[in-house]
Amino acid sequence: MRSLKVLILEPNPFQLMALHQMLNAIGIYDVLTAPTGSSALVSLGHRGAVDIAICDPQLKGGDGMALIHHLAAQRQARGLILLGPVAAGLLTDLEHLLQGREPMLLGRLHTPVSAVLMRGLLDAYLAATRTPLIA
């Protein structure tokens, strides 16, 4: 897999570790992990923009949506993968927010995340973009 930089926002330590290990197994080693929205923003501040952000937009406290709004406003991610079930109204709002701009919505994954489905979304991203973001 071509070198990609990925940010994972996931408050559950087990799920965070599982996603990180899954990405490593696929061949993605530049992975930023964050258990909170504020730690995700600190990571972005230190390490720069990412190719893909992975998060649940319905996290308690609004961390997921806050991160998505930040990524869109600051152009700090090219792609976005949503985790978990997303309410239809929220999904529609996200599609309108991201329509025609970055980050592009790559798809949704339900937990436990399937490595095959994750790889499919990453392959779709690589097909849609020619050059990974290097910060």
N, C-alpha and C positions, 0 to 999 in steps of 0.2 A: 504494500500500500504506500502510495506517495506520502511524503511527510505532511502531516496536518497538525495544527494546534487546536486542541479541543478544551473547552471549559465545561465542567459538570457542576451544577448547583443541585445538591441533594443533602437534606438534613439527616437522613438515616445513614449511620456509619456503615452498616452492612451493605446497603444498596449502593452507596458511594464507592466502596471498595470493589464490589462486584462489577460495576460499570467501568471502573478504572482498569481492572484486570481484563475485562472483555475487550476494551479498546487496545490494550497492550497485546493481547492474543491475536487481534486483527492486524497488528503492526503499527499502531499509533502509540508513540511513546511520549509525545509532548502534550501531556494532559494536566490541566490545572483543575484542582478539586476544591470545592468550597461547600461548607455546611450551611452557610447563611448568605443572604444577599450582600451584606456589608463585606464579608470576606471575599466574595466574588469580585466586588468592585475594587478591593485592595489588590487582588491578584491581577486584574486587568490594568490597574494603575502601575504595577511593578513590571509586568510581563508584556503589556501591550495587547493589541487586538488579537482575536482568535478567528480561525476559520469557521468553527462550529461551536455553538453553545447548546447544552442539553439541560433542560430544566422543566419542572412542573409549574405551570402558570398559576395553579391553585394552591400553592404552598401557604400554610398558615402565616399570618402576618403580612401577606402581600409580597414576600420576597421575590417570588417567581415573576409576577407581573412587573414589579419595579425593575428587575434585571432586564426583562424584555424591552421595556420602555427606554431604559438606559442604552441598551445595545443599539436600538433603532435610532435614538437621538444622537448618539456619539459615533455611530458607524463602527462599532467595535466587534462585530461578528458578521460573517458573510452568510452563514446558515444557522438555522434553529431547528432543533428536534424537541418536541414536547413529550414529557413523560406523564404517564398516568391518564386517567379519564379526564376529559375536558368537557365542561358543560357546553351544549350547543350554542348558546348565546355568546359565551366567552370566546369560543372558537371563531364565530362569525366576526366578533369585534377584533380579534387578533388578525384574521385574514384581511380585514379592511385596513388595520394599522400597518400591516407589512406589505400590502399590495404594491407591487412595482418598486419596492425598495428593500434594502438590506436591514436585517437579515432575512433571507428568503426562507419561508417555512418549508422544511424538507419533509416533515411528516410527524406522526405520533407513534410512541411506543408505550405499551402497557407493561407493568411490572408483574411477574418477573420478565425482564427484557430478554428477547430472543436474539442471540448472536447473529442468526441468519437475517432477521429483519434489520438489525443495526447495520450489518454489512451492506444490505441493499440500499439503505438511506445514504450511507457514506459513498457508495458507488454512484448513486444518482447525483450526489453533490459533485463528485469528481468529474462526472460527465458534463455537468452544467457549467463548471468553472474549469478553466485551463491552468491557472496558476494559483498555488496556495498562497495565502497571506503570510508573509515573513516579516516579523517585527523585530 
